[in-house]
Amino acid sequence: MPYFEKQTYKNFEIIIISESIEKEKFPRTKIVKVEKMNPAQKRNIGAKKAKGEILAFIDDDAYPEKNWLKNAVRNFQDKNIVAVGG
């Protein structure tokens, strides 16, 4: 089971910014093929494609805990918080 399916928070979209053609398809996932570029440029493309109010970036070699999104989103209930990291 892909890690995103284990998330306890379910209201999210996944956008993969890839320099290669992705052979594997995942539900609820949009894959955007790009030329070679740095990570900041890829994040900017992902942000432009996103439809949600909160952006969460994660590297392709990271394996988030099942409550990762739930814990992050909880912070944004305070309107004075505009970013979290960790």
Contact map, one row per residue, 1 for C-alpha under 8 A:
11101100000000000000000000000000000000000000000000000000000000000000000000000000000000
11111100000000000000000000000000000000000000000000000000000000000000000000000000000000
11111110000000000000000000000000000000000000000000000000000000110100000000000000000000
01111110000000000000000000000000000000000000000000000000000000000000000000000000000000
11111110000000000000000000000000000000000000000000000000000000000000000000000000000000
11111111000000000000000000000000000000000000000000000000000000000100000000000000000000
00111111110000000000000000000000000000000000000000000000000000001111110000000000000000
00000111110000000000000000000000000000000000000000000000000000000110110000000000000000
00000011111100000000000000000000000000000000000000000000000000000010110000000000000000
00000011111100000000000000000000000000000000000000000000000000000000000000000000000000
00000000111110000000000000000000000000000000000000000000000000000000000000000000000000
00000000111111000000000000000000000000000000000000010000000000000000000000000000000000
00000000001111100000000000011000000000000000000001010000000000000000000000000000000000
00000000000111110000000000011100000000000000000000000000000000000000000000000000000000
00000000000011111000000000001111000000000000010011000000000000000000000000000000000000
00000000000001111100000000001111000000000000010000000000000000000000000000000000000000
00000000000000111110000000000011110000000110110000000000000000000000000000000000000000
00000000000000011111110000000011110000000000000000000000000000000000000000000000000000
00000000000000001111100000000000111100000000000000000000000000000000000000000000000000
00000000000000000111110000000000110000000000000000000000000000000000000000000000000000
00000000000000000111111000000000100000000000000000000000000000000000000000000000000000
00000000000000000101111110000010000000000000000000000000000000000000000000000000000000
00000000000000000000111110000000000000000000000000000000000000000000000000000000000000
00000000000000000000011111000000000000000000000000000000000000000000000000000000000000
00000000000000000000011111101000000000000000000000000000000000000000000000000000000000
00000000000000000000000111111000000000000000000000000000000000000000000000000000000000
00000000000000000000000011111000000000000000000000000000000000000000000000000000000000
00000000000011000000000001111100000000000000000000000000000000000000000000000000000000
00000000000011110000000011111110000000000000000000000000000000000000000000000000000000
00000000000001110000000000011111000000000000000000000000000000000000000000000000000000
00000000000000111100010000001111100000000000000000000000000000000000000000000000000000
00000000000000111100000000000111110000000000000000000000000000000000000000000000000000
00000000000000001111100000000011111000000000000000000000000000000000000000000000000000
00000000000000001111000000000001111110000000000000000000000000000000000000000000000000
00000000000000000010000000000000111110000000000000000000000000000000000000000000000000
00000000000000000010000000000000011111000000000000000000000000000000000000000000000000
00000000000000000000000000000000011111101100000000000000000000000000000000000000000000
00000000000000000000000000000000000111111100000000000000000000000000000000000000000000
00000000000000000000000000000000000011111110000000000000000000000000000000000000000000
00000000000000000000000000000000000001111111000000000000000000000000000000000000000000
00000000000000000000000000000000000011111111100000000000000000000000000000000000000000
00000000000000001000000000000000000011111111110000000000000000000000000000000000000000
00000000000000001000000000000000000000111111111000000000100000000000000000000000000000
00000000000000000000000000000000000000011111111100000000000000000000000000000000000000
00000000000000001000000000000000000000001111111110000000000000000000000000000000000000
00000000000000111000000000000000000000000111111111000000000000000000000000000000000000
00000000000000000000000000000000000000000011111111000010000000000000000000000000000000
00000000000000000000000000000000000000000001111111000000000000000000000000000000000000
00000000000000100000000000000000000000000000111111100000000000000000000000000000000000
00000000000010100000000000000000000000000000011111110010000000000000000000000000000000
00000000000000000000000000000000000000000000000011111000000000000000000000000000000000
00000000000110000000000000000000000000000000000001111110000000000000000000000000000000
00000000000000000000000000000000000000000000000000111110000000000000000000000000000000
00000000000000000000000000000000000000000000000000011111000000000000000010000000000000
00000000000000000000000000000000000000000000001001011111100000000000000000000000000000
00000000000000000000000000000000000000000000000000000111110000000000000000000000000000
00000000000000000000000000000000000000000010000000000011111000000000000000000000000000
00000000000000000000000000000000000000000000000000000001111101000000000000000000000000
00000000000000000000000000000000000000000000000000000000111111000000000000000000000000
00000000000000000000000000000000000000000000000000000000011111000000000000000000000000
00000000000000000000000000000000000000000000000000000000001111100000000000000000000000
00000000000000000000000000000000000000000000000000000000011111110000000000000000000000
00100000000000000000000000000000000000000000000000000000000011111000000000000000000000
00100000000000000000000000000000000000000000000000000000000001111111000000000000000000
00000010000000000000000000000000000000000000000000000000000000111111000000000000000000
00100111000000000000000000000000000000000000000000000000000000011111100000000000000000
00000011100000000000000000000000000000000000000000000000000000011111111000000000000000
00000010000000000000000000000000000000000000000000000000000000011111111100000000000000
00000011100000000000000000000000000000000000000000000000000000000111111110000000000000
00000011100000000000000000000000000000000000000000000000000000000011111111000000000000
00000000000000000000000000000000000000000000000000000000000000000011111111100000000000
00000000000000000000000000000000000000000000000000000000000000000001111111110000000100
00000000000000000000000000000000000000000000000000000100000000000000111111111000000000
00000000000000000000000000000000000000000000000000000000000000000000011111111000000000
00000000000000000000000000000000000000000000000000000000000000000000001111111100100100
00000000000000000000000000000000000000000000000000000000000000000000000111111110110000
00000000000000000000000000000000000000000000000000000000000000000000000011111110000000
00000000000000000000000000000000000000000000000000000000000000000000000000111111100000
00000000000000000000000000000000000000000000000000000000000000000000000000011111110000
00000000000000000000000000000000000000000000000000000000000000000000000000000111110000
00000000000000000000000000000000000000000000000000000000000000000000000000110111111100
00000000000000000000000000000000000000000000000000000000000000000000000000010011111100
00000000000000000000000000000000000000000000000000000000000000000000000000000000111110
00000000000000000000000000000000000000000000000000000000000000000000000100100000111111
00000000000000000000000000000000000000000000000000000000000000000000000000000000001111
00000000000000000000000000000000000000000000000000000000000000000000000000000000000111
